[in-house]
Amino acid sequence: MTKNFVGARLDIALLSVIGYVDTTTCYELTRVIKELIRQKRYQIIADLGGVTYISSAGWGAFVGEIRNIRDLGGDLKLVQMTQEVYEIFEMLEFNKILNTYDSLEEAIDEFDLIRGIDISKVEPKVQQTAIEIPSGQALTSGNVQEVHYVSPPTQLTVSDYPLAEKVKLAVLDNPLAKNKEILRKLRSDQFGKVRIGRFRLRSVLKQLSLDTKEKRYRFYRSR
């Protein structure tokens, strides 16, 4: 199976999945994720914009390796879920385990920014391979097709930043702020009117190791 990568360093694996992810298709998806880990590719994005249904077994393909991936310094991010898919995702409480994003660009930028990459200097195009899982079929090399991703504009404002960077900036503004104050700041015009709940904020703060006032203050003093 041919794979290309996205991001400033072309080291973020993008899996664009289409159709159903259930007991008949999840094993190949699991194999692909495990293979990426063996290749030391720990930054993974799964684009679910073309997925119409994911069973509990299908979600297991994403959840099964997440702790291992994070222990190795990476993450698995899900993007562009439809409302129907997200409702099941939330009902099964996988939203407490996996990070989700509205757009592919936001997930890519967050990977790059967290690693200290200046995304304003990224070349305007990279190539990626979409991995397609048609309904009722296993993912095979015959289902692979090439698409292209165009990076975001080079002139960025705070409202263009990915969520993690916005949270960092909110903490730097007031390291002793309570979570509800951070949420209020994120919802301001300056931060792009970000609408997330308190559970999602807690998850992001924990991922960034900013989940206590002591950690936030140390982060503030280190900048």
C-alpha positions as CSV (number, residue, x, y, z in Angstrom):
1,M,0.0,0.0,0.0
2,T,1.4,3.4,-1.0
3,K,1.4,6.1,1.6
4,N,2.3,9.8,1.4
5,F,2.4,12.3,4.3
6,V,1.3,15.9,5.1
7,G,2.6,18.7,7.3
8,A,5.6,20.9,7.3
9,R,8.0,17.9,7.6
10,L,5.8,15.5,5.6
11,D,5.8,13.2,8.6
12,I,2.1,13.3,9.5
13,A,0.2,10.2,8.2
14,L,-3.2,11.1,6.8
15,L,-5.8,8.3,6.4
16,S,-8.9,9.4,4.5
17,V,-11.6,6.8,5.2
18,I,-14.8,6.4,3.2
19,G,-17.8,4.2,3.7
20,Y,-18.5,1.9,6.7
21,V,-15.9,1.0,9.4
22,D,-17.3,-2.2,11.0
23,T,-16.2,-5.8,11.8
24,T,-15.6,-6.4,8.1
25,T,-13.3,-3.4,7.5
26,C,-11.7,-2.5,10.8
27,Y,-9.0,-5.2,10.8
28,E,-7.3,-3.6,7.8
29,L,-7.5,-0.2,9.3
30,T,-5.9,-1.6,12.5
31,R,-3.2,-3.1,10.4
32,V,-2.4,0.2,8.7
33,I,-2.2,2.0,12.1
34,K,0.1,-0.7,13.6
35,E,2.3,-0.6,10.5
36,L,2.7,3.2,10.9
37,I,3.8,2.7,14.5
38,R,6.3,0.1,13.4
39,Q,7.6,2.7,10.9
40,K,7.9,5.2,13.8
41,R,5.2,7.3,12.3
42,Y,3.5,8.5,15.5
43,Q,1.6,11.6,14.1
44,I,-1.6,10.2,12.5
45,I,-4.8,11.9,11.3
46,A,-7.9,10.0,10.3
47,D,-10.2,12.0,8.0
48,L,-13.7,10.7,8.6
49,G,-15.5,13.1,6.4
50,G,-16.6,10.4,4.0
51,V,-17.6,7.8,6.7
52,T,-21.3,7.1,7.1
53,Y,-21.1,4.6,10.0
54,I,-18.6,3.3,12.6
55,S,-19.4,0.4,14.8
56,S,-18.0,-0.3,18.2
57,A,-15.5,-2.6,16.6
58,G,-14.6,0.1,14.2
59,W,-13.9,2.6,17.0
60,G,-11.7,-0.1,18.6
61,A,-9.4,0.3,15.6
62,F,-8.7,3.9,16.6
63,V,-8.8,3.4,20.4
64,G,-6.7,0.2,20.5
65,E,-3.3,1.9,20.0
66,I,-3.9,5.4,21.3
67,R,-2.1,4.9,24.6
68,N,0.9,3.4,22.8
69,I,1.0,6.2,20.3
70,R,0.9,8.9,23.0
71,D,3.5,7.2,25.1
72,L,5.8,7.3,22.0
73,G,5.2,11.1,21.7
74,G,2.5,11.1,19.0
75,D,-1.2,11.3,18.7
76,L,-4.1,10.1,16.6
77,K,-6.5,12.9,15.7
78,L,-9.9,12.5,14.1
79,V,-11.3,15.2,11.7
80,Q,-14.4,16.1,9.8
81,M,-16.8,13.6,11.4
82,T,-20.4,13.9,10.2
83,Q,-23.1,14.7,12.9
84,E,-24.4,11.1,12.8
85,V,-21.0,9.6,13.3
86,Y,-20.1,12.1,16.1
87,E,-23.3,11.3,18.0
88,I,-22.3,7.6,18.3
89,F,-18.7,8.6,19.1
90,E,-20.0,10.8,21.9
91,M,-22.5,8.3,23.2
92,L,-19.8,5.7,23.5
93,E,-17.7,8.4,25.4
94,F,-14.8,8.0,23.0
95,N,-14.7,11.8,23.0
96,K,-12.9,11.4,26.4
97,I,-10.1,9.5,24.8
98,L,-9.6,10.8,21.2
99,N,-9.2,14.4,20.0
100,T,-11.5,15.6,17.3
101,Y,-11.3,18.6,14.9
102,D,-13.7,20.3,12.5
103,S,-11.1,20.7,9.8
104,L,-8.0,18.8,8.4
105,E,-6.0,22.1,8.5
106,E,-6.6,22.5,12.2
107,A,-5.3,19.1,13.0
108,I,-2.2,19.4,10.8
109,D,-1.4,22.9,12.2
110,E,-1.7,21.6,15.8
111,F,0.7,18.8,15.2
112,D,3.2,21.2,13.6
113,L,2.8,24.1,16.1
114,I,3.1,21.8,19.1
115,R,6.5,20.7,17.7
116,G,7.6,24.3,17.4
117,I,7.3,24.5,13.6
118,D,6.6,28.0,12.1
119,I,3.6,27.1,9.9
120,S,3.6,30.5,8.3
121,K,6.7,29.4,6.4
122,V,5.3,26.1,5.1
123,E,5.2,25.6,1.4
124,P,1.6,26.0,0.0
125,K,1.1,22.4,-1.1
126,V,1.9,18.9,-0.1
127,Q,0.7,15.6,-1.5
128,Q,-1.2,12.9,0.4
129,T,-2.8,9.5,-0.3
130,A,-6.4,8.9,0.6
131,I,-7.1,5.4,1.9
132,E,-10.7,4.5,0.9
133,I,-12.8,1.8,2.5
134,P,-15.9,1.3,0.4
135,S,-19.0,0.0,2.2
136,G,-18.7,-3.7,3.0
137,Q,-15.2,-4.1,1.6
138,A,-11.8,-4.4,3.2
139,L,-9.2,-1.7,2.7
140,T,-6.8,-2.8,0.0
141,S,-4.1,-1.2,-2.2
142,G,-6.7,-1.2,-5.1
143,N,-8.8,1.3,-3.2
144,V,-6.0,3.9,-2.9
145,Q,-6.4,7.1,-4.7
146,E,-4.3,10.3,-4.7
147,V,-5.6,13.7,-3.6
148,H,-4.0,17.0,-2.8
149,Y,-4.1,19.3,0.2
150,V,-3.5,23.0,0.1
151,S,-2.0,24.5,3.3
152,P,-3.7,27.5,5.0
153,P,-2.8,31.1,4.2
154,T,0.7,32.2,5.4
155,Q,-0.6,35.4,7.3
156,L,-2.1,34.0,10.5
157,T,-3.9,35.6,13.4
158,V,-4.8,34.1,16.7
159,S,-8.2,33.1,15.4
160,D,-6.5,31.0,12.8
161,Y,-4.4,29.0,15.3
162,P,-5.4,25.4,16.2
163,L,-7.2,24.9,19.5
164,A,-4.1,23.8,21.5
165,E,-2.2,27.0,20.6
166,K,-5.3,29.1,21.5
167,V,-5.5,27.4,24.9
168,K,-1.8,28.1,25.5
169,L,-2.2,31.8,24.7
170,A,-5.2,32.0,27.0
171,V,-3.2,30.5,29.8
172,L,-0.3,32.9,29.1
173,D,-2.8,35.8,29.4
174,N,-3.7,34.7,32.9
175,P,-2.0,31.5,34.3
176,L,-4.2,31.6,37.4
177,A,-7.5,31.7,35.4
178,K,-10.1,29.1,36.2
179,N,-11.4,26.8,33.4
180,K,-14.6,28.8,32.9
181,E,-12.5,32.0,32.4
182,I,-10.4,30.2,29.8
183,L,-13.6,29.1,28.0
184,R,-14.8,32.7,28.1
185,K,-11.6,34.0,26.5
186,L,-11.7,31.3,23.8
187,R,-15.2,32.4,22.9
188,S,-14.1,36.0,22.3
189,D,-13.6,37.5,18.8
190,Q,-9.8,37.6,19.3
191,F,-9.7,33.8,19.6
192,G,-12.2,33.1,16.8
193,K,-15.3,32.4,19.0
194,V,-14.2,28.9,19.8
195,R,-17.2,26.8,21.1
196,I,-16.0,23.8,23.2
197,G,-17.3,22.3,26.4
198,R,-15.6,22.0,29.7
199,F,-14.8,18.3,29.2
200,R,-13.0,19.0,25.9
201,L,-11.1,21.9,27.5
202,R,-10.0,19.6,30.4
203,S,-8.8,17.0,27.8
204,V,-6.8,19.6,25.9
205,L,-5.3,21.1,29.2
206,K,-4.3,17.6,30.3
207,Q,-2.7,16.8,26.9
208,L,-0.7,20.0,27.2
209,S,0.2,19.3,30.8
210,L,-1.6,22.5,31.9
211,D,-4.4,20.9,33.9
212,T,-3.5,22.5,37.2
213,K,-2.8,26.1,38.2
214,E,0.7,25.1,39.4
215,K,1.5,23.7,35.9
216,R,0.1,26.7,34.2
217,Y,2.1,29.1,36.3
218,R,5.3,27.2,35.6
219,F,4.5,27.3,31.9
220,Y,3.9,31.1,32.2
221,R,7.2,31.6,34.0
222,S,9.1,29.5,31.4
223,R,8.0,31.8,28.5
